[in-house]
Each structure stands twice: as C-alpha cells, then as structure tokens.
Amino acid sequence: MRDGQSEGKTGAHPNKMSNQNTPNRRGNPPTDKPDKRMTLPSRFQKEVHAHLSRNPQQTGPPLNLNESSGSDKGRPYNPQQVQGRIREILGKYSNGFWVSKLPQIYRELYKQDLPTEAIKDLETWTHICTVEKTCSSNPSELLLYPSKEQTTTSSPSPTLAPNSACPPNTPADKPSHSPSPQRPPSNHLTRSGSRSPQSPPSSSSSPSPPSSPATLSPDLKLKLEELLVKYSNGLWAHALPKLFQDTYKTKLPGHVLENLHLLSDFCTVDFPMPDNPKRAILYRRSSTEGGGGEDENCNRRNSSVSEEELRVRQELGRRLSNHAVPSLQIPKEEYPSVLVVEATNTNGVILRYIGEGYSQAQESMEDEMREFYGLNQSSPSPLSSPSSGQLVAVRAEEEEEILRAQVCDVMADKVKVYYVDHGFSEVISKTKVFELHEKFFQLPFQATKCKLAGLEPFCQEPAVLKKFETMASGRILLAEILERGQTPLVVLYDTSQDDDVNINAACMKALQDKTLASPLQVNSAYMNVTVSSVCSDGTIYCQLPSRGLAKLNEILENIETYFHSQVTSEFLVSRPFCGKGCLARYKGKWSRVEITNLHGSRVLDILFIDVGVQASVEVFELREIPPPFLRDLMAIPPQAVKCCLADLAVSVGSWTPDAVQWLREKVLNTTDCSMKVAKVDETKRCIYVHLFTDKSFHDPARSLNHQMAQSDLFKQRPDVFLTSHSPAKISTPTLSSKTSSSSNSTNGSPASTSVPAKPHLRRALSGPKGGGGGNTTSTSPPETPTSPSSSLKLPPLLELPPAGNNIDVYVSVACHPGHFVLQPWRDMYKLVVLMGEMILYYNKTEQKPLNIGKNQIYAAKVENSWHRVLVKGVLSNGMVSVYELDYGKHELISCTQLRPLIKEFRQLPFQGITAQLAGLKPRQWSEEASIVFRNHVEKKPLVAQLEAIQEATNPWDRKLTVFLVDTSQEERDIWVHDIMAEFAEELTNEM
C-alpha cells in the first residue's frame, strides 16, 4: 500500500518534552548516585512538567529542575525589552519559524535565556507577532510570524507542516508512509522544530536586484497561491516554472525563483538541503477562508454528525431531549480495521470501526444491556407508545440480543427501527421496544459512513455496487483514511490474501468493457504487434491492434487538445492514493497511469497501464482525467498485455542482463512484430508466446525464442559484477546527466516522468528521444566495471549536543538494551526529502557493471526505496550484505541493486546512530527481555538524555549511551531503564 518509513509524517514530535525539558536524571556519575530518580518533590512534578511542555525544543546546557525551574517561574522580566528583541528576530525571519526554536535564537543573539513567562505571553502580543497552530496533532506546536501577517489561529493550516515524510505508521508520511506521510493521526510522528530558521532573506535585510520587481502582481500572486493550495504537503520550487506554464499557458516570470521571499505573504519557504540553497520547498500559509475543511484532524474539534445521528437528536421525544449521545471520533490510526455493513452508494458506505473503544466497547455495552433488559420480573416493560425519532432499546428477533435503535416509522402494532450501532433497519413488534436507559447514551453510535476515494463519479453505478457487494460487504477490511471530516474519504484493502487487494481499484475495474480488451486465443497468430516494454526478469508487454486501442488513442488525442484549451489548476492531482487512475506524460503525450506506491506525499510510483512501463515521479507531474472523458476512458481495459517467451529453459526472473539487452535491441522500436500464442496462464495473468520480428510466425525456427535458446545469452557471469579488487578511481555520474530532456527539469531536478520505478524496467523511459519503452538514448561504448570514487567524501558527522543534554529521537531498530539505533527527530524530514530524491534519480539510471568493495558506501534498492548503505560482505552467489546507514538495518540484496552514491546524496549526515541504554549493568539479555524492550521503544518517538558519546573514525562506528524517556503520557514520564531493571530483577528472583 504505502511505504512505511517514507510515508512522511513530519511535524511536531508527539512527546510533550524534549531536550532540556525532560527531567535531568543524569545527576552525579552512576558510581556516586545509583538512583537516578528526579529529586524534585512529587507535589511539584506535575506543575514543572506542564511548564516544560510549553517549551519543547530548547538547546543549551541541561536544565536542573531543582535549581532553576521554580525560581524562573516567578522571576520578573521586562516585557518591553523582550518584545523589542522578538520584533528584531521576526525582522530577520520574516517568513516565520517554530516557537520551539525561539529560546535558542534568542540565546544566540542576546546571550541571555528567554524568560519562560514570555513564551506564555506571546499570544497576547498581537501588535508584535502572530502565533499560529499548525495541522499537527500536537496542539502545543506553534508557529510565530510578524504581526502584519496575522491570520486566524483557529483555522489550522494544512500546508505549514510538511507531513509527507516520516517514520512509519508508517502510517511518512505516514508514511507518509511513510507510510509518511499528510493526514497524521495524533499517534503519528510529526516534525518538531525542524524547519530551518534560515528563511529566505526578506526584502528588508536583503534587497532585491534592481532588475527584479519588488513585489508580485496581484494576478501572479493569486495564481501561485492557487497552485500551492493543490499541494498541501509542499511543492518544490524548481517545479513552479513548468507547472505554471502547463496550468496557465504562460511563462513564470524569471525573477520569482531568484526572489522567493516575494512569496512570503502566502507561503513558507523551507530549505531541506542546506548545502543547496536552490532546493526549496514551498508550503502555503493558512488563510482566513482556509477553515477546518482542509484540516484532516478537525474531527476532534468540530466532529461530524451523521444523518442518522442528526435525526435522532432533532426528533428525540421531550423525555429524552436532555440525553445527548457523543459524536463518534474517527480512530487515530491511519489504517483502522472496519467491518463493512452495506453500500447503496459508494459516497455513503456504512461501516463500523473495529477495536478498543469501538467494537469492544459496543460489545461490553450490549452485554450490559442484555443483563439490564433481561427476562426476569424486574426488567423494564415495553414502551406503550414509541414516537418517530426516539432512541429505544430493542429485543432482537433471536430473543437474546438487546440493541440500541432509532424509531423510523410507527405502525398499528409494529415499528420500523434503525439499529444505530449495526447500520441496518428492521420491522419488529411493538412488544420488543423498550425505553433506553440514560446510561446507554454514553457510547457514540457505532454505525457510521465513509466515502470511497476515486469512485465519486460512479457512486451509484450498478456494476460498481455489485462488485463492492461481492468483495467487501460483511467483511473486515483495512481502511486507509485520506481525509477526516463529516464523511471520511477512504481506500479499503482486503489483507486476508497473500497480496493486499485494493477494493476501490477493483470496483473501478468493474466499469471496463471486456469487448474492448485485446483478443487472445491459444494457437492464434497476431500481426502488427508492438512490444512496449521489456523487463529485466524477461517479462514483456505488448500492444495488439484492437477496438480498445483505437478508441484509447482517439480519446487521448482529444484530451491533449482539451488540456491545451484549458487555463485552470483544477486538473492538478492534490490527493494521490494507491490505485488512483490519472494521467502522466509518456514520450511527450498524456497517458493513463495507476498510482502503485507512495513515498511520502511528493514522490510516488506509477504504472503506465497501456504500455506496461513503471516510473517514479513527483506528484505535480500528474493530472486528473477531465470529467468529459472519464467514463469512456475507464471503460477501456489496460492495453498492455503481459507476455513471456515460451519454450525457454530459463524461467522468468533468471534472465541475465545480456539476454534482456539483446531482446530489447531486437524488439523495441519495431512496430511490425508478430506473435503466436502458445499458452494462457490465468493464475499468473500471463500469455506465453512465440515472438517474431517479422510476419514469419509460421516458422518456429525464426522466432526470437529459438534464437535465444540456441545462444549463450543465459550463461551467468557474476564476475562482471563482483570483484575483490581495490576500488578504482572513476568519474561518478553527476546530476547534469540524469535527464535527457531539459524541458522536464528545473534547477537540476530529475525529469521524473521518464523514471522507471522498478529496476527491471530501468530502461523503460529514457527521454523523448528514446524510440521504445525499453530503449536507451545512450550511444556510449560498453563500460568497464566501476567502483565508487575514492575522492568522494563521506557526509559530515551528525552533530550531537554535549553529554547531559536531551534530544528528540526516533528508535528505528531495537535489538536489546545493549544495541538499538536512534534517528534524531530534528532532521527526520530532511531524510525523507533525500530518499525521495534518491528514488527519482536512481529509478531512472541504468544498471552498470560495478566493482563492489567491502566497507564501501553505495546506494542500494531495498524493496521499493533507495538507501545509503555500507557493504559488509560480498557473497559468491551474487548477493551482498549491506547496512542501512540511516536506519540501522542489515539487509541481504542482489549486487545488481547497488549504484554509486553520488555527491548530492552525501551532504546529509548519516541519520542512524547506534546506542545502548544507560543506567543498567552490562548483561546478556534474554529473548523475553529483548521483546519487552522492543515493545517499549521500537518505532517510537522518545526523548534521549545523552550519558556518553563514544567517538570513532567512521560515523557508523559511533556509539551513544543514553537514557530513553517516553513522555507521551500526560500523567507521567516513563524511563525505559527503570522498566528493564525491574524486569531483569524479576527474572533473577524467579531463577
């Protein structure tokens, strides 16, 4: 569904304290003070915790709670002086910054600590500044702007915090995926204080060049803001020129990119790559009309009420009018389990959430109701005259169940009721209806509605509803929540099979007209076949002449004309999701694609369904299918037919690069191929064929199958890729070589529409000059094996505060208390941005012979993402053992999945750092203890208090000794070493 770690959910660190804000348990060295519990009297702890939680991201010397927190709280300060200084700071950072960064900036500029009382007073200083809440689920995460840009703080902006990337739910986003990211529920990680204070220089501190206009015209500003509205998770600045040209059919004025501060009225500029000031992400600022419509967590404030609930509240009898039923809250998880009840409209699918607080709470309530309304003499009597709209208790036909219901219609001796927790109606006898006791009003109605994403135009289509009934009704499924609101927008997945089934996409396919598919019969021959793609595993995709293909080409030509005549941003894809059908450029023309995977919210994988080519692109390169063409286009089945060559001794998946290249050179760019169908494999959805480059399909000896079988193309030559030689000096590919079409890139950005997402399709899209889907524009002679250049430097070391300080971290890997891997939370979003860039770059680079050396740094493809890795070992069978330098995981991959790590991807310090838990004696940890430890820390955001830093020559050999603190609970902080010490003691006592 969605990449876990890349599902970007950056934003506010969910723990309520960070850095100095966690009580300093370090105290004296362990030899002097074995008990590291805080010495502050218990009656003050809650007050101090509440005080510290308001200032979550300070840096500097550790805070001694017993010395400073109490005295600082009451210390008087000069508001006029502080206001003047904050005005000066906002003058420097006119695009705003996180309130959590203010103490650090203040200390650096004025060599004094910012009075903590001033933090609380910020919201009242409206003449100095504007304090604004983000869309983060953490209500204490605030942004600070100059007062002249004041906006309503009650309307959180969905664009300020780039939730695209994050650690896993990943649910990134996500995550985002992260399954980053983008709609982070409150339990998802969000970035805290990570926006760089290096805002683009304001016009006051850095005047624009004389040739550049000092301001933007109102019309230009409106158009730019309209584009940013479409991309709530941020937009790369380099994408603006092409996006502006495509949308408004006019060129973006050149001075805009050189003067990004001109956009500060309506957007925030972020520089996730400090080494490259030209790489900026633009986030639209909130506006007064933004409102909660875009706020994906708004259900916690203005929770929606379903039609049934509204009717119940309005029509309750006078007796029950004082009993209000609370609104149903959407689960915090991004992927909650749901029981689908029924759907007569995909815009109003009735379902129930499964889990604690939902189905479990309902079962407990119904058990209590069964006992309360039992058949004994003291049980309540039936209602004598139920009224329409009244909430009642109903004895179900089975005589055992007592359920909550709403009276819909009253007849002579019967009543029609709607079961508000189960989502269906029934006509029953009046003798089964009882007054609902007030204690059963406490649980929200459990039957609720959702809307299926992508099916809105076909919400009542009989074929769609029939397919949904077959696949989903009465089943427990996984729901990906894309939008939280009155009726959540979701994608449903059936995860009961080996491969997850996207219910939304399957329902969409029910619209296809089978008569428009390519005709295929065993022993039949077909001419004028076009081979559109050759995959590295030997699979090929072909297009056959058919009515569907002719109609498809006609519609796509009309769409080209339609887009040229439209000047609007309404066709930009603002909410991508897996299974969504839309359009992307292929060889300069719009083609149908399906989104197959999301890496955060800005980078995604797509499949060109009519040519069988996969690619990785940025979201701004996608377009919605215009409504006038949607139904006709959906009716045409994918025109790419998946085929395999028959009668080959080598199975699909075992092809050598030489064999793949030979076949590509033979068939791509040839429109006069022919083929004969040998077998149809329905289970693999694959057609086995004999392929010819001419019309000689009657002579098997002339088939490409026969030629390949007689050749030595399938002889493995692992020595081409594996070597134990020392690395040779080579020239590493630079960004200037990563696109063959300058029109598709800006500021060195890859032309990602011509990027295959999978390595086995890496030749599929090589630019507008490529003749075929699997062709390459390269005309250089064959290359000799290469290795990473020894002249390329390693990234700088990850900066860490001195021992005794606290940092927000994310634990990516946890083996046991003696070995786990931390990632600093502060720069998490930069890692997600980097990985997105690596996906776009490496998914379009060719696999080349590579000298692989032990202890060398490379880029490696692991599952669907590219990682920076250290080679730990090279095996004789072509496999390589690698260590992910940003995540701390060990993986075993094929040597063909390695690429040189270019300079651009060596700027961000490696984010994974090994650690051990402080406060414990060294020991051999049992598997039981390791499981307990993992359950408390792995994949979680925590606060780490640095006890010691063990430096090393290589960044991956550094090791920290830290205390880990879970500060996510309001009532108390959880010190993990206390839990492990107690567990170890219990084990010792048992032995």
Order of alpha helices (4+ residues) and beta strands (2+ residues): alpha-alpha-alpha-beta-alpha-alpha-beta-beta-alpha-beta-alpha-alpha-beta-beta-alpha-beta-beta-alpha-beta-beta-beta-beta-beta-beta-alpha-beta-beta-beta-alpha-beta-beta-alpha-beta-beta-beta-beta-alpha-beta-alpha-beta-beta-alpha-beta-beta-alpha-beta-beta-beta-beta-beta-beta-alpha-beta-beta-beta-alpha
